[in-house]
Amino acid sequence: MDADRGAGTVTSTDVTDVLVVGAGPTGLVLACDLARRGIAVRIVDRSPAPPRTSRAKGPNPRSLEILDDLGVAEAVLAAGSAPLPMLKYRDRAPVARADPWAGSAPSPDAAYDRAWLVAQWRLEEILRARLAGYGVRVELGREVVGLTQSPDAPAEAEAGAGAEGGPEADAEASRVVVTFAEDRRGEEAALRARYVVGCDGAHSSVRKLLGIGFEGTTREDQVMVCGDVELAEDALDRGLWHQWFDEDGAVMLCPIPGTRTGWWFQAGPERDGRGRPLAPTADGFRRLLAHHTGLPGQALTRAELLSTYRVNVRMADRFRAGRVFLAGDAAHVHAIAGGLGMNTGIQDAFNLGWKLGEVLAGRADPGLLDTYEEERLPVAARTLDLTSERLRATLEAIRRPGGGLDSAITADTTGLGVGYRWSSLAADRTHLDAGTHPDAHTRPDRTHPTTVTHPTGIPHPDARTRPTTATHPTGAPLTADEGPQAGDRAPDAPCTEAATGAGTRLHRVFAGPRTTVLGFGPGSAAVLDEVAATYGGTGVRTCRVYAADEDRGENRAGEQSQDQGEEQNADRREGRTGAEAGPSGCAVIDAEGHAAAAYGTGASARAEASAGGAASGARTGTIVVVRPDHHVGLRVPADDARSVREYLRRLHGTGHSAARPPERSSERSPDMVDAVRKG
């Protein structure tokens, strides 16, 4: 495949594992995830300075979990604020007040119960600082104008190539040549990358160079002007999100966290005599402010980052072409309602990062990368539906006095219910006997997928393949005894570290770029020991989850000592995760039974005991394999070691005895990354 447009012949030997194009939240999350794995990553952006944008108002609960895993959640929380109650006006008079989050609170299985308000540029600053800690800095002013992939070794057909000929044998054939605008002036030779990920927004150059369609609709009649403004002190109560909705337009003002007088300004645009929207200006904002709010126009003292937003609903035909991937707005753009655009991109990055890491390390077959599109394209399609539906609901609500943006917020917009039960990586062996899986009817034919037309005109997989939220395949809500299905988000739960007695959570156990194998019940010990012996230090950690009244006995293989537990705590305090962080095995005590309730293992243990399992002892228990992106991959009885072996082999090879060499010419520890990375 040749997507190059006029780049010419390239003789460069400058090679990186992954080039990320675009340094917004999606690209930065992906670069951070790759860098902490010791992957040689470079990230470029066409802007000459770090972008300053403000449309995205912050991460939702699922994105906060991802940021927590990356070690930046505390900084994000400190830089922002909880979402504010909404005060709604009609004809300049307050008519209603709403707090969509008043009834929510953190729960044992979800530490974050609401989105967080933080300026997008501030979030990007935090992520850039995190990335710089790995020795990687955004290369600004670099515009991609050419991509060339060899037709001799497309990524779709390369499975096993590394094992056969080694990384050097296909070094030239299996790379992407990337040409930048400045290369044409001879300032720098083009770059070769083993993989490229386009995170460069709705107008993505990467997507256009690949020739990938971006079908959908732009609603010219649904227009909003936006900007960051400053208001005179005490002009409005900064503890509220103010919303004026009148028959002839609207103004919304939300205080920007971390500022004394800064506000996010959104409004229906001024229009000319023919009804066409006018471009936003500071004076126009003052006129809109005075007209709808009754405040003097002079109360708006400054306006910047002015832009016009049109409702744009589009999705790429595919998220991959050979060794090039699309993520975030480059792959899908959504209606603004629900605030899911940036969040869906962050979650794209978290899905792709660990898969690239495992393939580049030589532990997983390149076919693992096919599951990125398999999993994320249906999620994007479903998100287009959701945001479009929320926009319709909001537009209907604001026609009535008292209606407002709270209509856009539902449990679906938290992101916590998104899962991948249809994925080929969802391998719940307790139900996969000879096609009896209760979810079998939702699994698409992977060779000849059925497609239907999205309401916006975008093709997407059949509704049978759409993401399921926290419901059983029959549609009934999951009970605590059933626990998550394979593909679902892995629940959190408060626990106590067995070695130190310190409080922790399962998501802290999962943190870092590794798969986690949880063992519940005494029968799980043998499987955990086998996993620790096979994979310890190679991308898999084990964690024994003890019930409060369970006899722990001696520390087993794969569990950490007290010294190791203290080392792990120090890792967390100092921001080390993944390849830099401590031991690959641990044990926690489920003192209040939240983990057993979240994973449905209490019911399993009772059922086994009533069937005589407790009498034999060794067979009592459950194994849960949690992927690096916090999704359940496998949930099986503790005596099904074979299924655990097969599943881990797909994700991580055969452990210490893996034959496949890494795609990179040499393994690099995190301490060596700076020395070998160029730029």
C-alpha positions in Angstrom: 0.0 0.0 0.0 1.4 3.3 -1.0 -0.1 6.4 0.5 2.8 8.7 -0.2 2.0 11.9 -2.0 5.1 13.4 -3.6 7.7 12.4 -0.9 10.2 11.0 -3.2 12.9 8.4 -2.4 13.9 8.1 1.3 17.2 6.7 2.4 16.9 7.5 6.2 18.0 5.0 8.8 16.1 6.9 11.6 13.8 4.3 13.0 11.3 4.3 15.8 8.9 1.7 17.1 5.8 3.9 17.0 5.2 7.4 15.6 2.1 9.1 17.1 0.8 11.9 15.0 -1.2 14.4 17.0 -0.5 15.6 20.5 -4.0 16.0 21.9 -5.3 13.9 24.8 -5.6 10.8 22.6 -2.0 10.9 21.2 -0.5 11.9 24.6 -2.3 9.0 26.4 -1.1 6.6 23.8 2.5 7.9 23.9 2.6 7.7 27.7 1.3 4.1 27.7 3.9 3.1 25.1 6.8 5.0 26.8 6.2 3.3 30.1 6.5 -0.1 28.4 10.0 0.8 27.1 8.7 1.2 23.6 10.6 3.7 21.4 7.9 6.2 20.7 7.9 9.7 19.0 5.0 12.1 19.0 4.6 14.9 16.5 2.1 17.7 16.1 1.7 20.2 13.2 1.1 23.1 15.5 4.1 25.3 16.2 3.1 25.6 19.9 1.1 23.3 22.2 -2.5 23.5 21.1 -4.8 25.4 23.5 -8.4 24.2 23.0 -11.3 24.2 25.4 -14.2 22.4 23.9 -13.7 19.2 25.9 -14.5 20.0 29.5 -12.8 17.0 31.1 -12.5 13.3 31.6 -15.5 11.1 32.4 -15.2 8.3 35.2 -13.8 5.7 32.8 -11.1 8.1 31.5 -10.3 9.0 35.1 -9.6 5.4 35.7 -7.2 5.3 32.8 -5.5 8.5 33.9 -5.1 6.9 37.4 -3.4 3.9 35.8 -1.0 6.3 34.0 -0.2 8.0 37.4 -1.7 11.4 36.6 -5.2 11.3 38.1 -4.2 13.1 41.3 -2.7 16.0 39.2 -5.8 16.1 37.0 -8.1 16.2 40.1 -6.0 19.0 41.6 -6.1 21.0 38.4 -9.9 20.8 38.0 -13.1 20.7 40.0 -16.1 18.5 40.4 -18.9 19.3 38.0 -21.1 22.2 39.1 -24.9 22.4 39.7 -26.6 24.1 36.8 -28.7 27.2 37.1 -31.1 27.7 34.2 -32.7 31.0 33.1 -35.5 32.1 30.9 -35.9 35.7 29.8 -33.0 36.6 32.1 -34.7 35.2 35.2 -33.6 32.0 37.0 -36.3 29.3 36.6 -34.7 26.0 37.7 -31.7 24.5 39.3 -30.4 21.0 38.6 -27.5 18.9 39.9 -27.3 15.7 37.7 -24.7 14.3 40.1 -26.5 14.9 43.4 -27.5 11.3 43.7 -24.2 9.7 42.8 -21.3 8.7 44.9 -18.2 6.6 44.6 -18.9 2.9 45.0 -16.7 -0.1 45.9 -16.5 -1.1 42.3 -16.0 2.5 40.9 -13.9 5.0 42.6 -14.9 7.8 40.2 -18.6 8.5 40.0 -18.7 11.6 37.9 -16.8 13.5 35.2 -14.3 16.1 36.2 -14.0 19.7 35.0 -10.6 20.6 33.8 -9.4 22.7 30.8 -8.3 20.5 27.9 -5.0 22.5 27.6 -4.3 21.9 31.3 -5.0 18.1 30.9 -2.5 18.1 28.0 0.1 20.0 30.1 -0.2 17.2 32.7 0.2 14.5 30.1 3.1 16.2 28.4 4.9 16.4 31.8 4.2 12.7 32.4 5.6 11.9 29.0 8.7 14.0 29.5 9.4 11.9 32.6 10.1 9.1 30.2 12.4 11.2 28.1 9.9 11.8 25.3 8.9 15.3 24.2 6.3 16.4 21.7 8.0 17.5 18.4 6.1 20.6 17.4 5.8 22.1 13.9 6.0 18.7 12.2 3.3 18.1 9.6 3.0 14.6 8.0 2.6 14.9 4.2 3.5 11.4 3.1 3.1 7.7 4.3 4.6 4.8 2.4 4.2 1.1 3.3 5.8 -1.6 1.4 3.3 -3.8 -0.5 5.6 -6.8 0.1 4.9 -7.2 3.8 1.5 -5.8 4.8 0.8 -6.1 8.6 -2.3 -8.1 7.9 -0.2 -11.0 6.5 2.9 -10.8 8.7 1.9 -13.1 11.5 4.8 -15.1 12.6 7.3 -13.2 10.4 9.3 -12.2 13.4 9.7 -15.7 14.6 10.8 -17.0 11.2 13.3 -14.4 10.0 14.0 -12.3 13.0 13.4 -8.6 13.3 16.2 -7.7 11.0 15.0 -9.9 8.1 11.9 -7.8 7.6 13.3 -4.5 8.9 13.0 -2.7 5.6 9.9 -4.4 4.3 7.8 -4.0 7.5 8.1 -0.3 8.2 6.2 2.8 7.4 8.2 5.7 5.8 6.8 9.0 7.1 7.6 12.2 5.2 7.2 15.6 6.9 6.6 19.0 5.2 10.0 20.2 6.2 11.6 17.1 4.6 10.9 18.5 1.2 13.1 21.5 2.0 15.9 19.1 2.9 16.0 20.0 6.6 15.7 16.4 7.8 15.5 13.0 6.4 12.1 11.2 6.6 11.4 8.9 9.5 10.8 5.1 9.4 8.4 3.7 12.0 7.3 0.2 12.7 3.8 1.5 13.3 2.1 4.9 12.9 -1.0 6.0 14.8 -3.0 9.0 13.5 -4.4 10.9 16.5 -4.5 14.1 14.5 -8.1 15.1 14.7 -11.2 15.3 12.5 -9.2 16.8 9.6 -6.6 14.0 10.0 -3.8 14.1 7.4 -3.0 10.5 8.2 -6.5 9.4 7.4 -6.6 11.4 4.2 -3.2 10.0 3.1 -4.5 6.5 3.7 -7.5 7.2 1.5 -9.9 6.0 4.3 -13.5 7.3 4.0 -15.0 9.5 6.7 -18.7 9.3 6.1 -21.4 11.1 8.0 -23.2 14.4 8.3 -22.5 18.0 9.3 -25.5 19.9 10.4 -25.1 23.5 9.2 -28.2 24.5 11.1 -26.9 23.3 14.5 -24.2 25.8 15.2 -22.6 27.1 18.4 -19.8 29.7 19.0 -17.3 28.9 21.7 -14.4 30.6 23.5 -12.6 31.2 26.7 -13.6 34.5 28.3 -12.9 36.6 31.4 -15.7 38.3 33.3 -15.4 41.0 35.8 -15.0 39.6 39.3 -18.3 38.9 41.1 -20.2 39.2 37.8 -21.6 35.7 38.4 -21.5 33.0 41.1 -18.6 30.8 40.2 -20.1 27.8 42.0 -22.7 27.4 39.3 -22.9 26.5 35.6 -25.2 29.3 34.2 -27.4 28.5 31.3 -29.7 31.0 29.5 -32.1 29.3 27.0 -34.4 31.7 25.2 -36.6 31.3 22.1 -34.1 33.3 20.1 -30.9 31.8 21.3 -28.8 30.7 24.3 -25.7 31.6 26.3 -23.9 29.1 28.6 -21.1 30.1 31.0 -19.2 27.6 33.1 -16.2 28.7 35.3 -12.9 27.4 34.2 -11.2 25.6 37.2 -7.9 27.0 38.3 -8.7 30.5 37.1 -10.0 33.5 39.1 -12.1 35.1 36.4 -12.0 32.6 33.5 -15.2 31.1 32.0 -16.1 28.7 29.2 -18.5 30.6 26.9 -20.9 28.8 24.6 -23.8 30.4 22.7 -26.0 30.4 19.7 -24.3 32.6 17.1 -25.3 36.0 15.9 -26.8 35.9 12.5 -26.9 38.2 9.5 -30.0 39.5 7.7 -30.3 36.2 5.8 -30.1 34.1 8.9 -26.6 32.9 8.3 -24.3 32.5 11.4 -21.7 35.1 11.9 -18.1 34.3 12.9 -17.4 34.7 16.6 -15.8 38.0 17.8 -15.2 39.5 21.3 -17.7 42.2 20.5 -20.2 39.6 19.3 -19.8 37.7 22.6 -20.5 41.0 24.5 -23.7 41.6 22.6 -24.8 38.0 23.2 -24.0 38.3 26.9 -26.0 41.6 27.3 -28.9 40.3 25.2 -29.5 37.0 27.0 -28.1 37.6 30.6 -28.8 41.2 31.2 -25.2 41.7 32.3 -23.5 44.7 30.7 -21.4 43.8 27.7 -18.4 45.4 29.4 -18.5 42.7 32.0 -16.8 40.5 29.4 -13.2 41.8 29.6 -11.4 39.3 27.4 -12.2 36.6 24.8 -9.8 34.1 23.2 -9.7 30.7 21.5 -12.9 31.7 19.6 -14.3 29.1 17.3 -17.5 27.9 15.6 -18.8 24.4 16.3 -21.1 22.6 14.0 -22.7 19.3 14.9 -20.5 16.8 13.0 -21.2 13.1 13.2 -18.7 11.0 11.2 -16.8 7.7 11.4 -13.9 6.2 9.4 -14.6 3.2 7.3 -11.9 1.4 9.1 -9.5 2.1 11.9 -6.4 0.3 10.4 -4.5 0.2 7.1 -1.5 -2.1 7.4 0.8 -0.7 10.0 -1.1 2.5 10.4 -4.0 3.0 12.8 -6.5 5.8 13.5 -7.7 6.8 17.0 -9.8 9.6 18.5 -11.3 12.3 16.3 -9.2 11.0 13.4 -11.4 7.9 13.5 -14.8 9.3 14.7 -16.4 12.6 15.7 -19.5 12.9 17.7 -22.2 15.4 18.7 -21.0 17.4 21.6 -23.8 16.3 24.0 -22.5 14.0 26.7 -18.9 15.1 26.4 -17.8 11.8 24.9 -15.6 12.9 22.0 -12.3 13.3 23.9 -13.1 10.5 26.3 -13.7 8.0 23.5 -10.3 8.9 22.0 -8.6 8.4 25.4 -10.2 5.0 25.6 -9.1 4.2 22.0 -5.5 4.9 23.0 -5.7 2.7 26.1 -7.1 -0.2 24.1 -4.4 0.1 21.4 -1.3 0.9 23.6 -1.0 -2.5 25.3 -1.5 -4.4 22.1 1.2 -2.5 20.3 3.4 -3.0 23.3 3.0 -6.8 23.4 3.6 -7.2 19.7 6.6 -5.0 19.6 8.1 -6.9 22.6 7.7 -10.1 20.6 5.4 -11.7 23.1 2.2 -11.6 21.1 1.4 -12.5 17.5 0.8 -9.4 15.3 -2.7 -10.7 14.8 -3.5 -9.3 18.3 -3.6 -5.8 16.6 -6.6 -6.8 14.6 -8.6 -6.7 17.8 -8.2 -3.0 18.1 -10.6 -2.3 15.2 -12.7 -5.3 16.2 -13.3 -3.8 19.6 -13.2 -0.1 19.1 -15.1 0.4 15.9 -18.4 -0.9 17.4 -17.8 1.3 20.4 -17.4 4.3 18.2 -20.6 3.4 16.3 -22.5 3.0 19.5 -21.2 6.3 20.8 -22.3 8.1 17.7 -25.8 6.8 18.4 -25.6 7.8 22.0 -24.4 11.3 21.5 -26.8 12.0 18.7 -29.7 10.8 20.9 -28.5 12.9 23.8 -28.3 15.9 21.6 -31.9 15.4 20.4 -33.0 15.0 24.0 -31.2 18.2 25.0 -32.5 20.3 22.1 -36.0 19.1 23.0 -35.5 19.9 26.7 -34.3 23.5 26.2 -37.4 24.4 24.3 -39.2 24.4 27.6 -38.4 26.7 30.5 -36.2 24.9 33.0 -34.6 22.6 30.4 -30.8 22.5 30.2 -27.6 20.5 29.6 -28.5 18.1 32.4 -30.5 16.3 29.7 -27.3 15.2 28.1 -26.0 13.3 31.1 -27.0 9.7 31.7 -25.3 6.6 33.2 -24.1 5.7 29.7 -22.0 8.9 29.5 -19.8 7.7 32.4 -18.1 5.2 30.1 -18.1 2.6 32.9 -20.5 0.3 31.1 -18.6 -0.1 27.8 -17.3 -3.6 27.2 -16.3 -6.0 24.5 -18.3 -9.1 25.0 -18.4 -9.7 21.2 -14.6 -9.6 21.0 -12.4 -12.6 20.0 -10.4 -11.7 23.2 -13.5 -12.4 25.4 -13.0 -16.0 26.3 -15.3 -17.0 29.2 -14.7 -20.7 29.2 -17.4 -21.3 31.8 -19.9 -20.7 28.9 -18.0 -21.6 25.8 -18.7 -25.4 25.7 -19.6 -26.4 22.2 -21.4 -23.2 21.3 -23.5 -23.0 24.4 -22.2 -19.5 25.4 -25.2 -17.5 26.3 -23.7 -14.6 24.3 -23.1 -16.7 21.2 -25.9 -14.9 19.3 -24.1 -11.6 19.8 -20.8 -12.8 18.3 -20.5 -11.7 14.7 -19.1 -14.0 11.9 -15.6 -12.7 11.9 -15.0 -13.8 8.3 -18.1 -12.2 6.8 -19.4 -9.6 9.2 -23.0 -8.4 8.7 -23.4 -4.6 8.4 -26.3 -2.3 8.5 -26.6 1.4 8.0 -26.1 3.8 10.9 -28.9 6.4 11.2 -26.4 9.0 10.0 -25.5 7.0 7.0 -22.3 5.4 8.5 -21.9 1.7 8.1 -21.3 -0.1 11.3 -21.5 -3.7 12.5 -24.9 -5.2 13.1 -26.7 -4.2 16.3 -25.9 -7.7 17.5 -22.2 -6.7 17.7 -22.8 -3.4 19.5 -21.2 -2.9 22.9 -23.2 -4.1 25.9 -23.3 -2.3 29.1 -23.6 -3.9 32.6 -26.4 -6.3 31.5 -26.5 -10.0 31.0 -26.7 -11.0 27.2 -30.4 -11.6 27.8 -30.9 -8.0 28.7 -31.4 -8.6 32.5 -29.2 -6.7 34.9 -26.1 -8.5 36.2 -26.4 -9.6 39.8 -23.5 -9.4 42.2 -23.3 -13.2 42.3 -22.9 -13.4 38.5 -20.1 -10.9 38.3 -18.6 -9.5 35.1 -18.6 -11.4 31.8 -15.6 -11.8 29.6 -15.1 -8.5 27.8 -16.7 -6.4 30.5 -14.8 -3.7 32.4 -13.1 -5.3 35.4 -14.7 -3.9 38.6 -12.7 -2.1 41.3 -12.8 -3.1 45.0 -11.2 -1.8 48.2 -8.8 -4.3 49.7 -5.9 -4.5 52.1 -2.4 -5.4 51.1 -1.6 -8.8 52.7 2.1 -8.0 53.1 1.8 -4.5 54.7 -1.8 -4.0 55.9 -2.1 -0.9 53.9 -5.3 0.0 52.2 -5.4 -0.4 48.4 -7.9 -1.1 45.5 -7.9 -3.7 42.8 -7.5 -1.0 40.1 -4.2 -0.1 41.9 -3.2 -3.7 41.6 -4.0 -3.6 37.9 -2.1 -0.4 37.4 0.8 -0.5 35.0 1.3 -2.2 31.6 0.6 -5.8 32.6 -2.1 -8.4 32.5 -3.3 -9.4 36.0 -4.4 -12.9 37.0 -6.6 -12.8 40.1 -7.0 -15.9 42.2 -10.0 -16.4 44.5 -10.2 -19.3 46.8 -7.6 -21.9 47.9 -7.9 -23.8 44.7 -6.4 -20.9 42.7 -3.0 -21.2 44.3 -1.6 -23.8 41.9 -2.6 -21.8 38.8 -1.1 -18.6 40.3 2.1 -20.4 41.1 2.3 -21.7 37.5 1.6 -18.3 36.0 4.2 -16.6 38.2 6.8 -19.2 37.3 6.0 -18.9 33.6 5.5 -15.1 33.2 6.9 -13.4 36.2 8.6 -10.2 35.0 7.3 -10.6 31.4 4.1 -8.6 31.4 1.9 -10.6 33.7 1.3 -10.2 37.5 -0.5 -12.5 39.8 -2.7 -11.5 42.8 -4.2 -13.8 45.3 -7.4 -12.4 46.8 -8.0 -13.8 50.2 -11.4 -13.7 52.0 -11.3 -12.0 55.4 -11.7 -15.4 57.3 -9.5 -17.4 54.9 -6.3 -19.1 56.3 -3.4 -17.5 54.5 -0.7 -19.9 55.7 2.8 -19.3 54.3 3.6 -16.8 51.5 3.3 -18.7 48.3 5.3 -18.3 45.0 4.0 -15.3 43.2 3.0 -13.4 46.3 5.0 -10.4 47.6 6.8 -10.1 50.9 6.4 -7.2 53.2 9.5 -5.6 51.8 8.2 -6.0 48.3 4.9 -4.5 49.3 6.6 -1.5 50.7 8.6 -1.2 47.5 5.3 -1.3 45.5 3.9 1.5 47.7 7.1 3.6 47.0 6.6 2.9 43.3 3.2 4.4 43.5 4.1 7.4 45.5 7.0 8.2 43.1 4.9 7.7 40.0 6.6 4.5 38.8 4.3 2.1 37.0 4.7 -0.9 34.7 8.2 -1.7 33.5 9.8 0.5 36.2 7.7 -0.7 39.0 8.0 -3.4 41.7 7.2 -7.1 42.0 5.0 -9.1 39.6 3.0 -10.9 42.3 0.9 -9.8 45.3 -1.8 -10.8 47.7 -4.7 -8.7 49.0 -7.3 -9.4 51.7 -10.9 -8.8 50.7 -11.7 -7.6 54.2 -15.3 -6.5 53.5 -16.1 -8.9 50.7 -16.4 -6.2 48.0 -14.1 -8.1 45.6 -16.0 -11.3 45.9 -19.2 -9.5 45.4 -17.9 -7.6 42.4 -16.5 -10.7 40.7 -19.3 -13.1 41.7 -16.9 -15.5 43.4 -18.8 -15.7 46.6 -21.7 -17.5 44.9 -19.2 -19.7 43.0 -17.6 -20.8 46.3 -20.9 -21.5 47.9 -22.0 -23.6 44.9 -18.8 -25.6 44.9 -19.0 -26.2 48.6 -22.6 -27.5 48.3 -21.4 -29.8 45.6 -18.6 -31.2 47.7 -15.8 -29.0 46.3 -14.9 -27.7 49.7 -14.2 -31.2 50.9 -11.5 -31.7 48.4 -10.1 -28.2 49.0 -7.9 -27.9 46.0 -10.8 -27.4 43.5 -12.4 -24.5 45.3 -11.8 -21.1 43.6 -12.0 -18.9 40.6 -9.4 -17.4 38.2 -10.0 -14.1 36.5 -7.6 -12.8 33.9 -7.8 -9.0 33.6 -6.3 -7.4 30.5 -3.9 -4.4 30.8 -6.8 -2.1 29.8 -8.9 -3.3 32.8 -11.3 -5.6 30.9 -12.0 -9.2 31.9 -10.4 -11.5 29.4 -11.2 -14.9 31.0 -13.1 -16.1 34.1 -12.9 -19.8 34.8 -13.0 -22.3 37.7 -9.6 -22.6 39.5 -9.1 -26.1 38.1 -9.2 -25.0 34.5 -5.5 -24.2 34.3 -5.5 -25.2 30.6 -7.8 -22.3 29.6 -5.6 -19.9 31.6 -2.5 -21.1 29.8 -4.1 -20.8 26.3 -5.4 -17.3 27.0 -2.1 -16.0 28.4 -0.3 -17.6 25.5 -2.3 -15.5 23.0 -1.6 -12.3 24.8 1.9 -12.8 26.1 3.4 -15.8 24.2 4.8 -18.7 26.2 6.5 -16.6 28.9 10.2 -17.0 29.7 10.6 -19.6 27.0 9.0 -17.5 24.2 10.7 -18.2 20.9 9.5 -15.1 19.0 12.1 -12.3 19.2 10.9 -8.7 19.6 10.2 -6.7 16.5 12.7 -4.2 17.7 16.3 -4.9 17.0 17.0 -5.2 20.7 15.1 -5.1 23.9 15.4 -1.9 25.8 14.8 -1.3 29.4 13.2 2.0 30.5 16.5 3.2 31.7 17.9 2.9 28.2 15.1 4.6 26.3 16.7 8.0 26.5 20.0 6.8 25.1 18.5 5.2 22.0 15.6 7.5 21.2 16.3 10.2 18.6 14.6 13.5 18.8 
